[in-house]
Amino acid sequence: MGSVRKASAWLGLVEDNDERYYDDEYAEGTETGTGNQAWVTDPRVQVAAETAEEQDRRIATVTPDSFRDARAIGELFRDGVPVIVNLTAMDPADAKRVVDFAAGLIFGLRGSIDRVATRVFLLSPADTKVVAGEAAGRKADGFFNQS
């Protein structure tokens, strides 16, 4: 298969019928080395979601498509859950409305809002402290202070 054909197949423009990498054993459904045992999770492993929910260590991520999704942001924030709002998929006019709504939420519930990236915001409830990575990670007179 030529490089142009490979690129076209990778982009999905033509059907990829290169059978050099086709494994007959895998296609027939035979499993090697596992037998017919079911997958068993180690009993020492705990599911993080259950533990996090019990200790109120949850952060929600919301990517709204329109202003109608702002209600989900408000309900999560009202319950005391920090919310990361990703507005990159929205048009600018609706994104501005969501930011205005979020500003009202944080004002009314005494929270805070921080810009994480372009058009991505973190809404933090009043009892949540946001620590910057640089200040928490090293001391002023630490290793990197080479004066």
DSSP file (Angstrom, degrees, kcal/mol; ACC not computed):
  #  RESIDUE AA STRUCTURE BP1 BP2  ACC     N-H-->O    O-->H-N    N-H-->O    O-->H-N    TCO  KAPPA ALPHA  PHI   PSI    X-CA   Y-CA   Z-CA
    1    1 A M              0   0    0      0, 0.0    17,-0.0     0, 0.0     2,-0.0   0.000 360.0 360.0 360.0 128.8    0.0    0.0    0.0
    2    2 A G     >  -     0   0    0      1,-0.1     4,-2.6     4,-0.0     5,-0.2  -0.225 360.0-108.5 -75.1 167.0    1.5    3.4   -1.0
    3    3 A S  H  > S+     0   0    0      1,-0.2     4,-2.3     2,-0.2     5,-0.2   0.855 119.3  51.3 -66.6 -34.9    1.8    6.3    1.3
    4    4 A V  H  > S+     0   0    0      2,-0.2     4,-2.4     1,-0.2    -1,-0.2   0.905 111.5  48.0 -67.3 -40.7   -1.0    8.3   -0.5
    5    5 A R  H  > S+     0   0    0      2,-0.2     4,-2.4     1,-0.2    -2,-0.2   0.902 111.4  50.3 -65.7 -41.3   -3.3    5.3   -0.1
    6    6 A K  H  X S+     0   0    0     -4,-2.6     4,-2.5     2,-0.2    -2,-0.2   0.913 111.6  48.0 -62.4 -43.1   -2.3    4.9    3.6
    7    7 A A  H  X S+     0   0    0     -4,-2.3     4,-2.1     2,-0.2    -2,-0.2   0.904 111.9  49.5 -65.1 -41.0   -3.0    8.5    4.2
    8    8 A S  H  X>S+     0   0    0     -4,-2.4     5,-2.6     2,-0.2     6,-0.9   0.888 112.3  48.1 -64.6 -38.7   -6.4    8.3    2.4
    9    9 A A  H ><5S+     0   0    0     -4,-2.4     3,-0.6     3,-0.2    -2,-0.2   0.893 110.0  52.0 -68.2 -39.1   -7.3    5.3    4.4
   10   10 A W  H 3<5S+     0   0    0     -4,-2.5    -2,-0.2     1,-0.2    -1,-0.2   0.879 111.0  47.5 -64.7 -37.5   -6.3    7.0    7.7
   11   11 A L  H 3<5S-     0   0    0     -4,-2.1    -1,-0.2    -5,-0.2    -2,-0.2   0.587 116.2-117.0 -78.3 -10.2   -8.5   10.0    6.8
   12   12 A G  T <<5S+     0   0    0     -4,-0.6    -3,-0.2    -3,-0.6    -2,-0.1   0.657  80.3 122.8  84.7  16.2  -11.3    7.6    5.9
   13   13 A L  S   <S+     0   0    0     -5,-2.6     2,-0.3    -6,-0.2    -4,-0.2   0.807  77.1  24.0 -80.8 -30.0  -11.5    8.7    2.3
   14   14 A V  S    S-     0   0    0     -6,-0.9     2,-0.3    -9,-0.2    -2,-0.2  -0.897  94.5 -92.9-129.8 161.8  -11.0    5.1    1.0
   15   15 A E        -     0   0    0     -2,-0.3     2,-1.0     1,-0.1    -6,-0.1  -0.566  34.1-131.6 -76.1 134.7  -11.6    1.7    2.4
   16   16 A D        +     0   0    0     -2,-0.3    -1,-0.1    -7,-0.2   -10,-0.0  -0.763  39.1 159.6 -88.6 103.6   -8.6    0.2    4.2
   17   17 A N        +     0   0    0     -2,-1.0     2,-0.8     2,-0.0    -1,-0.1  -0.075  22.8 132.1-116.7  33.0   -8.3   -3.3    2.8
   18   18 A D        -     0   0    0      1,-0.1     3,-0.5     3,-0.0    -2,-0.0  -0.781  31.7-177.0 -84.2 110.7   -4.7   -3.9    3.7
   19   19 A E    >   +     0   0    0     -2,-0.8     3,-1.1     1,-0.2    -1,-0.1   0.180  51.7 104.3 -99.5  16.6   -4.8   -7.4    5.4
   20   20 A R  T 3  S+     0   0    0      1,-0.2    -1,-0.2     3,-0.0    -2,-0.0   0.828  87.6  42.0 -65.8 -29.7   -1.1   -7.7    6.4
   21   21 A Y  T 3  S+     0   0    0     -3,-0.5     2,-0.4     2,-0.1    -1,-0.2   0.254  84.8 122.3-101.8  12.2   -2.0   -6.9   10.0
   22   22 A Y    <   -     0   0    0     -3,-1.1     2,-0.6     1,-0.0    -3,-0.0  -0.620  50.2-152.0 -80.2 129.1   -5.1   -9.1   10.2
   23   23 A D     >  -     0   0    0     -2,-0.4     4,-1.7     1,-0.2     5,-0.1  -0.898   6.9-163.6-107.1 114.3   -4.9  -11.7   12.9
   24   24 A D  H  > S+     0   0    0     -2,-0.6     4,-1.7     1,-0.2    -1,-0.2   0.864  88.5  55.7 -65.6 -37.1   -7.0  -14.8   12.2
   25   25 A E  H  >>S+     0   0    0      1,-0.2     5,-1.4     2,-0.2     4,-0.6   0.906 107.9  48.5 -63.5 -40.5   -6.9  -16.1   15.8
   26   26 A Y  H >45S+     0   0    0      1,-0.2     3,-0.9     2,-0.2    -1,-0.2   0.890 109.3  52.9 -66.4 -38.7   -8.3  -12.8   17.1
   27   27 A A  H 3<5S+     0   0    0     -4,-1.7    -1,-0.2     1,-0.2    -2,-0.2   0.826 104.2  56.1 -67.5 -31.1  -11.1  -12.8   14.5
   28   28 A E  H 3<5S-     0   0    0     -4,-1.7    -1,-0.2    -5,-0.1    -2,-0.2   0.623 113.6-117.6 -78.2 -10.9  -12.2  -16.3   15.5
   29   29 A G  T <<5 +     0   0    0     -3,-0.9     2,-0.4    -4,-0.6    -3,-0.2   0.606  60.0 149.9  89.4  11.1  -12.6  -15.3   19.1
   30   30 A T      < -     0   0    0     -5,-1.4     2,-0.4     1,-0.0    -1,-0.3  -0.642  34.6-148.0 -79.9 135.1  -10.0  -17.5   20.7
   31   31 A E        -     0   0    0     -2,-0.4     2,-0.5     4,-0.0     4,-0.2  -0.839   5.9-144.5-103.3 139.4   -8.5  -16.1   23.8
   32   32 A T  S    S-     0   0    0     -2,-0.4    -2,-0.0     1,-0.1     0, 0.0  -0.901  72.3  -8.9-107.9 126.6   -4.9  -16.9   24.7
   33   33 A G  S    S+     0   0    0     -2,-0.5    -1,-0.1     1,-0.1    -2,-0.0   0.254 114.2  79.9  84.0 -12.8   -3.8  -17.3   28.3
   34   34 A T    >   -     0   0    0      1,-0.2     3,-1.2     2,-0.0    -1,-0.1   0.696  68.4-166.4-102.3 -20.6   -7.0  -16.1   30.0
   35   35 A G  T 3   -     0   0    0      1,-0.2    -1,-0.2    -4,-0.2    -4,-0.0  -0.380  57.7 -50.0  66.1-149.5   -9.2  -19.2   29.8
   36   36 A N  T 3  S+     0   0    0      2,-0.0    -1,-0.2    -2,-0.0     2,-0.2  -0.012  92.8 135.1-110.1  28.4  -12.8  -18.6   30.7
   37   37 A Q    <   -     0   0    0     -3,-1.2     2,-0.2     1,-0.1     3,-0.0  -0.524  54.2-122.7 -78.8 143.8  -12.2  -16.7   34.0
   38   38 A A        -     0   0    0     -2,-0.2     2,-0.3     1,-0.1    -1,-0.1  -0.512  35.6 -94.1 -80.2 154.1  -14.1  -13.5   34.6
   39   39 A W        -     0   0    0     -2,-0.2     2,-0.5     1,-0.0    -1,-0.1  -0.539  44.8-162.6 -69.2 127.1  -12.3  -10.3   35.3
   40   40 A V        -     0   0    0     -2,-0.3     2,-0.3    -3,-0.0    -1,-0.0  -0.957   9.7-139.5-119.0 129.3  -11.9   -9.9   39.1
   41   41 A T        -     0   0    0     -2,-0.5    -2,-0.0     1,-0.1     0, 0.0  -0.668  31.4-103.9 -86.0 140.4  -11.0   -6.6   40.8
   42   42 A D    >   -     0   0    0     -2,-0.3     3,-1.8     1,-0.2    -1,-0.1  -0.429  25.6-134.9 -60.4 129.2   -8.6   -6.7   43.6
   43   43 A P  T 3  S+     0   0    0      0, 0.0    -1,-0.2     0, 0.0    -2,-0.0   0.694 102.1  65.2 -65.1 -16.6  -10.6   -6.3   46.8
   44   44 A R  T 3  S+     0   0    0      2,-0.1     2,-0.4     0, 0.0    -2,-0.1   0.669  83.7  91.6 -76.8 -15.5   -8.1   -3.7   48.1
   45   45 A V    <   -     0   0    0     -3,-1.8     2,-0.4     3,-0.0    -4,-0.0  -0.671  62.9-161.3 -84.5 129.2   -9.0   -1.3   45.3
   46   46 A Q        -     0   0    0     -2,-0.4     2,-0.4     3,-0.0    -2,-0.1  -0.849  26.5-109.2-108.5 147.2  -11.8    1.1   46.2
   47   47 A V     >  -     0   0    0     -2,-0.4     4,-1.6     1,-0.2     3,-0.3  -0.622  24.4-145.6 -74.8 125.7  -13.8    3.0   43.6
   48   48 A A  H  > S+     0   0    0     -2,-0.4     4,-2.9     1,-0.2     5,-0.2   0.835  92.4  60.4 -65.3 -34.5  -12.7    6.6   43.8
   49   49 A A  H  > S+     0   0    0      1,-0.2     4,-2.1     2,-0.2    -1,-0.2   0.899 105.6  47.0 -63.6 -40.6  -16.1    8.1   43.0
   50   50 A E  H  > S+     0   0    0     -3,-0.3     4,-1.9     2,-0.2    -1,-0.2   0.932 115.6  44.5 -67.5 -44.4  -17.8    6.5   46.1
   51   51 A T  H  X S+     0   0    0     -4,-1.6     4,-1.7     1,-0.2    -2,-0.2   0.916 114.0  50.1 -65.0 -43.4  -15.0    7.6   48.4
   52   52 A A  H  <>S+     0   0    0     -4,-2.9     5,-3.1     1,-0.2     4,-0.3   0.878 110.1  50.5 -64.0 -38.0  -14.9   11.1   47.0
   53   53 A E  H ><5S+     0   0    0     -4,-2.1     3,-0.8    -5,-0.2    -1,-0.2   0.877 108.3  52.2 -69.5 -36.2  -18.6   11.5   47.3
   54   54 A E  H 3<5S+     0   0    0     -4,-1.9    -1,-0.2     1,-0.2    -2,-0.2   0.861 116.6  39.4 -65.9 -34.6  -18.6   10.4   50.9
   55   55 A Q  T 3<5S-     0   0    0     -4,-1.7    -1,-0.2    -5,-0.1    -2,-0.2   0.280 111.7-116.9 -98.7   9.8  -15.9   12.9   51.8
   56   56 A D  T < 5 +     0   0    0     -3,-0.8     2,-0.4    -4,-0.3    -3,-0.2   0.888  69.5 138.5  53.6  45.0  -17.3   15.7   49.6
   57   57 A R      < +     0   0    0     -5,-3.1     2,-0.4    -6,-0.1    -1,-0.2  -0.556  28.3 129.0-113.4  63.9  -14.2   15.8   47.4
   58   58 A R        -     0   0    0     -2,-0.4     2,-0.4    -5,-0.1    -9,-0.0  -0.895  37.4-168.4-119.5 148.2  -15.9   16.1   44.0
   59   59 A I        -     0   0    0     -2,-0.4     2,-0.3    22,-0.1    24,-0.2  -0.994  15.5-147.3-132.6 129.3  -15.3   18.5   41.1
   60   60 A A  E     -a   83   0A   0     22,-2.9    24,-3.5    -2,-0.4     2,-0.5  -0.742   2.8-155.0 -97.8 144.7  -17.8   18.7   38.3
   61   61 A T  E     -a   84   0A   0     -2,-0.3     2,-0.4    22,-0.2    24,-0.2  -0.983  14.1-175.8-117.7 124.3  -16.9   19.5   34.7
   62   62 A V  E     -a   85   0A   0     22,-3.1    24,-2.7    -2,-0.5    -2,-0.0  -0.979  14.5-174.2-124.1 129.6  -19.6   21.0   32.5
   63   63 A T        -     0   0    0     -2,-0.4    24,-0.1    22,-0.2    22,-0.1  -0.827  22.0-157.7-119.1  89.1  -19.3   21.8   28.8
   64   64 A P        -     0   0    0      0, 0.0    25,-0.2     0, 0.0     3,-0.1  -0.355  17.7-162.8 -72.4 147.5  -22.6   23.6   27.9
   65   65 A D  S    S-     0   0    0      1,-0.2    26,-0.3    25,-0.1     2,-0.3   0.737  76.5  -2.3 -93.4 -30.5  -23.9   23.7   24.4
   66   66 A S  S >  S-     0   0    0     24,-0.1     3,-1.5    28,-0.1    -1,-0.2  -0.879  86.0 -86.1-148.9 178.5  -26.2   26.6   25.0
   67   67 A F  G >  S+     0   0    0     -2,-0.3     3,-1.8     1,-0.3     4,-0.3   0.724 115.6  75.6 -65.9 -20.2  -27.4   28.8   27.7
   68   68 A R  G >  S+     0   0    0      1,-0.3     3,-0.8     2,-0.1    -1,-0.3   0.769  86.5  62.3 -62.2 -24.9  -30.1   26.2   28.6
   69   69 A D  G X> S+     0   0    0     -3,-1.5     4,-1.0     1,-0.2     3,-0.7   0.483  77.2  90.1 -79.4  -2.4  -27.3   24.1   30.2
   70   70 A A  H <> S+     0   0    0     -3,-1.8     4,-2.4     1,-0.2    -1,-0.2   0.787  75.1  67.1 -65.6 -26.4  -26.6   26.9   32.8
   71   71 A R  H <> S+     0   0    0     -3,-0.8     4,-2.6    -4,-0.3    -1,-0.2   0.898  96.8  53.0 -61.1 -40.3  -29.1   25.3   35.1
   72   72 A A  H <> S+     0   0    0     -3,-0.7     4,-2.0    -4,-0.2    -1,-0.2   0.891 108.8  50.4 -62.3 -39.3  -26.9   22.2   35.6
   73   73 A I  H  X S+     0   0    0     -4,-1.0     4,-2.4     1,-0.2     5,-0.2   0.937 111.8  47.8 -62.3 -46.9  -24.0   24.6   36.6
   74   74 A G  H  X S+     0   0    0     -4,-2.4     4,-2.4     1,-0.2    -2,-0.2   0.885 110.7  50.2 -63.3 -41.1  -26.2   26.4   39.1
   75   75 A E  H  X S+     0   0    0     -4,-2.6     4,-1.3     2,-0.2    -1,-0.2   0.908 112.9  46.0 -67.0 -41.3  -27.5   23.2   40.7
   76   76 A L  H  <>S+     0   0    0     -4,-2.0     5,-2.0    -5,-0.2     3,-0.3   0.934 115.0  46.7 -64.9 -45.5  -24.1   21.7   41.1
   77   77 A F  H ><5S+     0   0    0     -4,-2.4     3,-1.6     1,-0.2    -2,-0.2   0.881 108.9  54.9 -65.8 -38.0  -22.6   24.9   42.5
   78   78 A R  H 3<5S+     0   0    0     -4,-2.4    -1,-0.2     1,-0.3    -2,-0.2   0.814 103.3  56.9 -64.1 -30.2  -25.6   25.4   44.9
   79   79 A D  T 3<5S-     0   0    0     -4,-1.3    -1,-0.3    -3,-0.3    -2,-0.2   0.441 124.7-104.0 -80.4   0.3  -24.9   21.9   46.3
   80   80 A G  T < 5S+     0   0    0     -3,-1.6    -3,-0.2     1,-0.3    -2,-0.1   0.645  75.6 138.1  89.6  15.6  -21.4   23.0   47.2
   81   81 A V      < -     0   0    0     -5,-2.0    -1,-0.3    -6,-0.1   -22,-0.1  -0.830  56.1-122.1 -96.0 126.3  -19.5   21.2   44.3
   82   82 A P        -     0   0    0      0, 0.0   -22,-2.9     0, 0.0     2,-0.5  -0.445  32.2-151.9 -62.7 140.9  -16.7   23.1   42.6
   83   83 A V  E     -aB  60 123A   0     40,-2.2    40,-3.3   -24,-0.2     2,-0.6  -0.968  14.9-154.9-125.3 127.8  -17.6   23.4   38.9
   84   84 A I  E     -aB  61 122A   0    -24,-3.5   -22,-3.1    -2,-0.5     2,-0.6  -0.908  18.2-159.4 -96.3 120.1  -15.2   23.6   35.9
   85   85 A V  E     -aB  62 121A   0     36,-3.2    36,-2.5    -2,-0.6     2,-0.7  -0.905   4.8-164.0-107.5 116.7  -17.1   25.3   33.1
   86   86 A N  E     + B   0 120A   0    -24,-2.7     3,-0.4    -2,-0.6    34,-0.2  -0.884  13.3 172.7-102.6 108.4  -15.7   24.8   29.6
   87   87 A L    >   +     0   0    0     32,-3.2     3,-1.3    -2,-0.7    33,-0.1   0.203  46.7 106.9-101.2  14.5  -17.2   27.3   27.2
   88   88 A T  T 3  S+     0   0    0     31,-0.3    -1,-0.2     1,-0.3    32,-0.1   0.745  77.6  53.3 -68.1 -22.4  -15.0   26.5   24.2
   89   89 A A  T 3  S+     0   0    0     -3,-0.4    -1,-0.3   -25,-0.2     2,-0.2   0.509  96.5  85.9 -89.0  -4.4  -17.9   24.8   22.3
   90   90 A M  S <  S-     0   0    0     -3,-1.3   -24,-0.1     1,-0.1   -25,-0.1  -0.586  84.1-107.7 -98.1 157.1  -20.3   27.7   22.6
   91   91 A D     >  -     0   0    0    -26,-0.3     4,-2.3    -2,-0.2     3,-0.3  -0.514  40.0-108.1 -75.3 155.1  -20.7   30.8   20.5
   92   92 A P  H  > S+     0   0    0      0, 0.0     4,-2.0     0, 0.0     5,-0.2   0.809 114.4  54.9 -58.5 -35.2  -19.4   34.0   22.1
   93   93 A A  H  > S+     0   0    0      2,-0.2     4,-1.5     1,-0.2     5,-0.1   0.940 113.2  40.8 -66.5 -46.2  -22.8   35.6   22.8
   94   94 A D  H  > S+     0   0    0     -3,-0.3     4,-2.1     1,-0.2    -1,-0.2   0.860 112.1  56.8 -69.0 -34.5  -24.1   32.6   24.8
   95   95 A A  H  X S+     0   0    0     -4,-2.3     4,-2.2     1,-0.2    -1,-0.2   0.890 105.3  51.5 -63.0 -38.3  -20.7   32.1   26.5
   96   96 A K  H  X S+     0   0    0     -4,-2.0     4,-2.3    -5,-0.2    -1,-0.2   0.893 108.3  51.6 -65.3 -39.1  -20.9   35.7   27.8
   97   97 A R  H  X S+     0   0    0     -4,-1.5     4,-2.3     2,-0.2    -2,-0.2   0.900 109.5  49.8 -63.3 -40.7  -24.4   35.0   29.2
   98   98 A V  H  X S+     0   0    0     -4,-2.1     4,-2.6     2,-0.2    -2,-0.2   0.897 110.3  50.1 -66.0 -39.8  -23.1   31.9   31.0
   99   99 A V  H  X S+     0   0    0     -4,-2.2     4,-2.4     2,-0.2    -2,-0.2   0.906 110.7  49.7 -65.2 -40.2  -20.2   33.8   32.5
  100  100 A D  H  X S+     0   0    0     -4,-2.3     4,-1.9     2,-0.2    -2,-0.2   0.908 111.4  49.2 -62.5 -41.2  -22.7   36.5   33.6
  101  101 A F  H  X S+     0   0    0     -4,-2.3     4,-2.1     2,-0.2    -2,-0.2   0.914 111.0  49.8 -62.2 -43.6  -24.8   33.8   35.2
  102  102 A A  H  X S+     0   0    0     -4,-2.6     4,-2.5     1,-0.2     5,-0.2   0.876 107.4  54.4 -64.3 -37.9  -21.8   32.3   36.9
  103  103 A A  H  X S+     0   0    0     -4,-2.4     4,-1.8     1,-0.2    -1,-0.2   0.891 108.3  49.4 -63.4 -38.7  -20.8   35.7   38.2
  104  104 A G  H  X S+     0   0    0     -4,-1.9     4,-2.6     2,-0.2    -2,-0.2   0.890 109.7  52.4 -65.3 -39.1  -24.3   36.0   39.8
  105  105 A L  H  X S+     0   0    0     -4,-2.1     4,-2.4     1,-0.2     6,-0.3   0.945 111.1  44.9 -60.4 -49.4  -23.9   32.5   41.3
  106  106 A I  H  <>S+     0   0    0     -4,-2.5     5,-1.8     1,-0.2     4,-0.3   0.830 114.5  49.5 -70.2 -29.6  -20.6   33.3   42.9
  107  107 A F  H ><5S+     0   0    0     -4,-1.8     3,-0.7    -5,-0.2    -1,-0.2   0.939 114.5  44.0 -70.0 -46.2  -21.9   36.7   44.2
  108  108 A G  H 3<5S+     0   0    0     -4,-2.6    -2,-0.2     1,-0.2    -1,-0.2   0.830 122.8  36.1 -68.4 -33.4  -25.1   35.2   45.7
  109  109 A L  T 3<5S-     0   0    0     -4,-2.4    17,-0.5    -5,-0.2    -1,-0.2   0.218 109.2-117.3-107.1  13.6  -23.4   32.2   47.3
  110  110 A R  T < 5 +     0   0    0     -3,-0.7    -3,-0.2    -4,-0.3    -4,-0.1   0.820  68.6 135.3  57.7  37.4  -20.2   34.0   48.3
  111  111 A G      < -     0   0    0     -5,-1.8     2,-0.3    -6,-0.3    -1,-0.1  -0.068  48.0-117.4 -95.1-160.5  -18.0   31.8   46.1
  112  112 A S  E     -C  124   0A   0     12,-2.5    12,-2.9    -2,-0.1     2,-0.4  -0.966   9.9-146.4-141.6 158.3  -15.1   32.7   43.7
  113  113 A I  E     -C  123   0A   0     -2,-0.3     2,-0.4    10,-0.2    10,-0.2  -0.992  15.7-177.2-128.3 134.8  -14.4   32.4   40.0
  114  114 A D  E     -C  122   0A   0      8,-2.2     8,-3.2    -2,-0.4     2,-0.6  -0.988  27.4-124.5-131.8 140.4  -11.0   31.7   38.4
  115  115 A R  E     +C  121   0A   0     -2,-0.4     6,-0.3     6,-0.2     3,-0.1  -0.754  26.5 177.5 -83.3 122.8  -10.0   31.5   34.8
  116  116 A V  E     -     0   0A   0      4,-2.5     2,-0.3    -2,-0.6     5,-0.2   0.854  66.5 -25.2 -90.5 -43.8   -8.3   28.2   34.2
  117  117 A A  E >  S-C  120   0A   0      3,-1.5     3,-2.0     0, 0.0     2,-0.4  -0.854 100.1 -42.9-153.1-176.5   -7.7   28.6   30.5
  118  118 A T  T 3  S-     0   0    0      1,-0.3   -30,-0.1    -2,-0.3     3,-0.1  -0.467 130.3  -7.4 -62.1 118.9   -9.2   30.5   27.6
  119  119 A R  T 3  S+     0   0    0     -2,-0.4   -32,-3.2     1,-0.2     2,-0.4   0.731 112.3 110.6  63.4  26.7  -12.9   30.2   28.0
  120  120 A V  E <   -BC  86 117A   0     -3,-2.0    -4,-2.5   -34,-0.2    -3,-1.5  -0.994  45.4-178.2-130.3 125.3  -12.6   27.7   30.8
  121  121 A F  E     -BC  85 115A   0    -36,-2.5   -36,-3.2    -2,-0.4     2,-0.5  -0.904  21.9-142.9-127.4 150.3  -13.5   28.8   34.4
  122  122 A L  E     -BC  84 114A   0     -8,-3.2    -8,-2.2    -2,-0.3     2,-0.6  -0.964  12.0-160.4-112.1 120.2  -13.5   27.3   37.8
  123  123 A L  E     -BC  83 113A   0    -40,-3.3   -40,-2.2    -2,-0.5   -10,-0.2  -0.904  13.7-169.3 -99.9 119.2  -16.4   28.2   40.1
  124  124 A S  E     - C   0 112A   0    -12,-2.9   -12,-2.5    -2,-0.6   -43,-0.1  -0.922  17.7-126.1-114.2 132.1  -15.4   27.5   43.8
  125  125 A P    >   -     0   0    0      0, 0.0     3,-1.7     0, 0.0   -15,-0.1  -0.156  36.4 -97.5 -65.7 169.7  -17.9   27.5   46.7
  126  126 A A  T 3  S+     0   0    0    -17,-0.5   -16,-0.1     1,-0.3   -15,-0.1   0.816 122.1  52.2 -61.7 -33.3  -17.1   29.7   49.7
  127  127 A D  T 3  S+     0   0    0      2,-0.0     2,-0.5   -47,-0.0    -1,-0.3   0.301  92.7  92.0 -89.2  10.7  -15.6   26.9   51.8
  128  128 A T    <   -     0   0    0     -3,-1.7     2,-0.5     2,-0.0    -4,-0.1  -0.905  60.8-155.0-110.2 131.4  -13.1   25.8   49.0
  129  129 A K        -     0   0    0     -2,-0.5     2,-0.6     2,-0.0    -2,-0.0  -0.911   5.7-150.8-106.4 127.0   -9.6   27.3   48.8
  130  130 A V        -     0   0    0     -2,-0.5     2,-0.5    -6,-0.1    -6,-0.0  -0.865  13.3-161.6 -97.2 122.5   -7.9   27.4   45.4
  131  131 A V        -     0   0    0     -2,-0.6     2,-0.2     4,-0.0    -2,-0.0  -0.902  17.2-126.0-108.8 129.2   -4.1   27.1   45.8
  132  132 A A     >  -     0   0    0     -2,-0.5     4,-1.6     1,-0.1     5,-0.2  -0.492  18.9-129.1 -70.8 142.1   -1.8   28.2   43.0
  133  133 A G  H  > S+     0   0    0      1,-0.2     4,-1.5     2,-0.2    -1,-0.1   0.831 102.1  53.1 -63.5 -35.9    0.6   25.4   42.0
  134  134 A E  H  > S+     0   0    0      2,-0.2     4,-1.1     1,-0.2    -1,-0.2   0.926 110.4  44.9 -69.0 -45.1    3.8   27.6   42.1
  135  135 A A  H  4 S+     0   0    0      1,-0.2    -1,-0.2     2,-0.2    -2,-0.2   0.852 118.2  43.5 -69.5 -33.8    3.2   28.9   45.7
  136  136 A A  H  < S+     0   0    0     -4,-1.6    -1,-0.2     1,-0.2    -2,-0.2   0.757 109.2  58.0 -82.2 -24.2    2.3   25.5   47.1
  137  137 A G  H  < S+     0   0    0     -4,-1.5     2,-0.3    -5,-0.2    -2,-0.2   0.751 111.4  14.5 -83.4 -25.7    5.0   23.5   45.3
  138  138 A R     <  -     0   0    0     -4,-1.1     2,-0.2    -5,-0.1    -1,-0.1  -0.984  68.7-114.9-150.3 158.4    8.2   25.2   46.5
  139  139 A K    >   -     0   0    0     -2,-0.3     3,-1.3     1,-0.1     5,-0.2  -0.523  30.3-117.3 -89.1 159.8    9.6   27.6   49.1
  140  140 A A  T 3  S+     0   0    0      1,-0.3    -1,-0.1    -2,-0.2    -5,-0.0   0.833 116.6  41.9 -66.7 -31.9   11.1   31.0   48.2
  141  141 A D  T 3  S+     0   0    0      3,-0.1    -1,-0.3     5,-0.0    -2,-0.0   0.028  97.4 115.3-102.4  27.1   14.6   30.0   49.5
  142  142 A G  S X  S-     0   0    0     -3,-1.3     3,-1.3     1,-0.0    -4,-0.1   0.207  85.9 -61.1 -82.4-157.3   14.4   26.5   48.0
  143  143 A F  T 3  S+     0   0    0      1,-0.3    -3,-0.1     3,-0.1    -5,-0.0   0.817 127.4  55.5 -59.8 -39.1   16.5   24.7   45.3
  144  144 A F  T 3  S+     0   0    0     -5,-0.2     2,-1.3     1,-0.1    -1,-0.3   0.559  80.9  94.4 -79.8  -7.0   15.6   27.1   42.5
  145  145 A N    <   +     0   0    0     -3,-1.3    -1,-0.1     1,-0.1    -5,-0.0  -0.708  46.8 164.5 -86.7  94.8   16.8   30.2   44.3
  146  146 A Q              0   0    0     -2,-1.3    -1,-0.1     1,-0.2    -3,-0.1  -0.108 360.0 360.0-104.8  34.0   20.4   30.4   42.9
  147  147 A S              0   0    0      0, 0.0    -1,-0.2     0, 0.0    -2,-0.0   0.474 360.0 360.0 -84.5 360.0   21.4   33.9   43.9
